Amino acid sequence: MNSDSMAGGGQAAGGSTTGALPITTLGAAGIQVGTQGLGCMGMSEFYGPSDLTESRATLDRALELGVTLFDTADVYGSGHNEEFLSDFVNAERDRVVIATKFGIVRKADDPAYRGFDNSPGYIRAAVEASLRRLRIDTVDLYYMHRKDPGVPIEDTVGAMAELVREGKVRALGLSEVTGAELRSAHAVHPIAAVQSEWSLFSRDVEATVVPAAAALGVTFVPYSPLGRGFLTGSFTGTADAKDFRATMPRFVGENAARNAELLAPLRTIADARGITLAQVALAWVHAQSRVRDLAVVPIPGTRSRTRLADNVAAATISLTDVELTTLEPIAGKVSGTRYADMSFTSAGRE
Ligand SMILES: NC(=O)c1ccc[n+]([C@@H]2O[C@H](COP(=O)([O-])OP(=O)(O)OC[C@H]3O[C@@H](n4cnc5c(N)ncnc54)[C@H](OP(=O)(O)O)[C@@H]3O)[C@@H](O)[C@H]2O)c1
């Protein structure tokens, strides 16, 4: 189903709506979600101090506005994010579609360390731990967060498929896989969603991942659709060493200054329409559903009800072909890679 075809009137193909958002289905899994989800990562870690009271209010408001897909991972706050979400998820279990992930391994004594494990034994232990922290019996959408180079994707998805058969997981997803890996995985068990970075600043997925998802009927869940805040114009550098962006080439030094200049076309469109830069950036991601003929459910992250409302409103803003053409050259001019180490991204393996 092409989610963008429903945008504008707020009316899904079947005639149903959820709050202010149209709805779509995650791949062939039969799970319906609003066409925009909420990324919950920043509520626990990565982008500065947490405000758990406002974050909880943001979760509740999101549901009221028709957001039903809530995105977390076992590594966000090293388990904190799943535990924080558990009250909300349990209070609204029938309405919330909860997505979590496994596969990134951290060390308590080394915050910068990232390892990867996709072995069947690890996956089983990881899902049990996520279910315990979330206090639920079944994860709605379970993602492999990163590919472990030592484990064939077929073995990983085989182990994930067992969890579906056992009722611990409803649907499967993959993050940062190449188009070829997605096709191999989908041959083992249907993949409902692929979650990878996709925004006006990060378009490497368009080479193989987007075409594979479109051909297979896999929903695309763009993460960091606001370029980790940069595309909103509100990121002006960080002095906080705990802010993850301080480790990312495009957010620091001369790169950040050069990249800020690339926001000019967004500003022109935002001013002409009386909308925000964040809304232009998100409307561009939603427009990819129409342009590339696949279901797209971006998961912008925010800890604030005001920004949430801004972001949800963007899901039904249609950019014109002229505006899309104006925005087209931006990604090709970005200075600095999306991670310092690109080897664990899909682009790093293409
Ligand atoms: N699979 C993966 O490997 C992976 C990697 C990264 C992220 N993710 C998922 O994707 C989600 C979203 O990505 P992200 O959080 O990295 O980046 P993002 O959604 O592109 O941007 C989030 C940043 O933008 C700010 N922001 C949000 N809405 C705004 C608005 N309307 N105006 C101004 N600023 C705004 C947020 O600050 P405030 O919170 O202060 O509003 C935050 O600093 C995450 O929460 C996580 O669930 C997955």
The ligand as an SDF file (V2000), in Angstrom:
LIG
                    3D

 48 52  0  0  0  0  0  0  0  0999 V2000
   17.9500    1.7640   13.5430 N   0  0  0  0  0  0  0  0  0  0  0  0
   18.8840    2.6000   13.9250 C   0  0  0  0  0  0  0  0  0  0  0  0
   20.0760    2.3040   13.8290 O   0  0  0  0  0  0  0  0  0  0  0  0
   18.5160    3.9440   14.4760 C   0  0  0  0  0  0  0  0  0  0  0  0
   19.4720    4.9650   14.5950 C   0  0  0  0  0  0  0  0  0  0  0  0
   19.0680    6.2150   15.0770 C   0  0  0  0  0  0  0  0  0  0  0  0
   17.7440    6.4160   15.4490 C   0  0  0  0  0  0  0  0  0  0  0  0
   16.8340    5.4000   15.3470 N   0  0  0  0  0  0  0  0  0  0  0  0
   15.4170    5.5890   15.7150 C   0  0  0  0  0  0  0  0  0  0  0  0
   14.8960    6.6630   14.9530 O   0  0  0  0  0  0  0  0  0  0  0  0
   14.3130    7.6380   15.8070 C   0  0  0  0  0  0  0  0  0  0  0  0
   14.4290    9.0210   15.2060 C   0  0  0  0  0  0  0  0  0  0  0  0
   15.7590    9.3430   14.8980 O   0  0  0  0  0  0  0  0  0  0  0  0
   16.6150   10.4070   15.7240 P   0  0  0  0  0  0  0  0  0  0  0  0
   15.9510   10.6780   17.0120 O   0  0  0  0  0  0  0  0  0  0  0  0
   18.0050    9.8900   15.6930 O   0  0  0  0  0  0  0  0  0  0  0  0
   16.6500   11.6810   14.8040 O   0  0  0  0  0  0  0  0  0  0  0  0
   15.5640   12.6910   14.1960 P   0  0  0  0  0  0  0  0  0  0  0  0
   14.2100   12.1790   14.4040 O   0  0  0  0  0  0  0  0  0  0  0  0
   16.0270   12.9750   12.8330 O   0  0  0  0  0  0  0  0  0  0  0  0
   15.8130   14.0180   15.0730 O   0  0  0  0  0  0  0  0  0  0  0  0
   15.6420   14.0480   16.4480 C   0  0  0  0  0  0  0  0  0  0  0  0
   16.1600   15.3810   16.9610 C   0  0  0  0  0  0  0  0  0  0  0  0
   15.3960   16.4420   16.3800 O   0  0  0  0  0  0  0  0  0  0  0  0
   14.7920   17.2300   17.4080 C   0  0  0  0  0  0  0  0  0  0  0  0
   13.4250   17.5580   16.9240 N   0  0  0  0  0  0  0  0  0  0  0  0
   12.4020   16.6920   16.7320 C   0  0  0  0  0  0  0  0  0  0  0  0
   11.3330   17.3220   16.2080 N   0  0  0  0  0  0  0  0  0  0  0  0
   11.6750   18.6250   16.0870 C   0  0  0  0  0  0  0  0  0  0  0  0
   10.9870   19.7790   15.6290 C   0  0  0  0  0  0  0  0  0  0  0  0
    9.7400   19.7020   15.1670 N   0  0  0  0  0  0  0  0  0  0  0  0
   11.6570   20.9700   15.6440 N   0  0  0  0  0  0  0  0  0  0  0  0
   12.9270   21.0550   16.1010 C   0  0  0  0  0  0  0  0  0  0  0  0
   13.6210   19.9910   16.5420 N   0  0  0  0  0  0  0  0  0  0  0  0
   13.0060   18.7770   16.5480 C   0  0  0  0  0  0  0  0  0  0  0  0
   14.8100   16.3560   18.6500 C   0  0  0  0  0  0  0  0  0  0  0  0
   14.9120   17.1190   19.8150 O   0  0  0  0  0  0  0  0  0  0  0  0
   13.8110   17.0450   21.0040 P   0  0  0  0  0  0  0  0  0  0  0  0
   13.7510   15.6330   21.4670 O   0  0  0  0  0  0  0  0  0  0  0  0
   14.3810   17.9590   22.0050 O   0  0  0  0  0  0  0  0  0  0  0  0
   12.5380   17.5170   20.3910 O   0  0  0  0  0  0  0  0  0  0  0  0
   16.0730   15.5330   18.4420 C   0  0  0  0  0  0  0  0  0  0  0  0
   17.2090   16.2460   18.8850 O   0  0  0  0  0  0  0  0  0  0  0  0
   15.0520    7.4480   17.1450 C   0  0  0  0  0  0  0  0  0  0  0  0
   14.3170    7.9660   18.2310 O   0  0  0  0  0  0  0  0  0  0  0  0
   15.2010    5.9410   17.1920 C   0  0  0  0  0  0  0  0  0  0  0  0
   14.0100    5.3440   17.6680 O   0  0  0  0  0  0  0  0  0  0  0  0
   17.2110    4.1830   14.8420 C   0  0  0  0  0  0  0  0  0  0  0  0
  1  2  1  0
  2  3  2  0
  2  4  1  0
  4  5  1  0
  4 48  2  0
  5  6  2  0
  6  7  1  0
  7  8  2  0
  8  9  1  0
  8 48  1  0
  9 10  1  0
  9 46  1  0
 10 11  1  0
 11 12  1  0
 11 44  1  0
 12 13  1  0
 13 14  1  0
 14 15  2  0
 14 16  1  0
 14 17  1  0
 17 18  1  0
 18 19  2  0
 18 20  1  0
 18 21  1  0
 21 22  1  0
 22 23  1  0
 23 24  1  0
 23 42  1  0
 24 25  1  0
 25 26  1  0
 25 36  1  0
 26 27  1  0
 26 35  1  0
 27 28  2  0
 28 29  1  0
 29 30  1  0
 29 35  2  0
 30 31  1  0
 30 32  2  0
 32 33  1  0
 33 34  2  0
 34 35  1  0
 36 37  1  0
 36 42  1  0
 37 38  1  0
 38 39  2  0
 38 40  1  0
 38 41  1  0
 42 43  1  0
 44 45  1  0
 44 46  1  0
 46 47  1  0
M  CHG  2   8   1  16  -1
M  END
$$$$
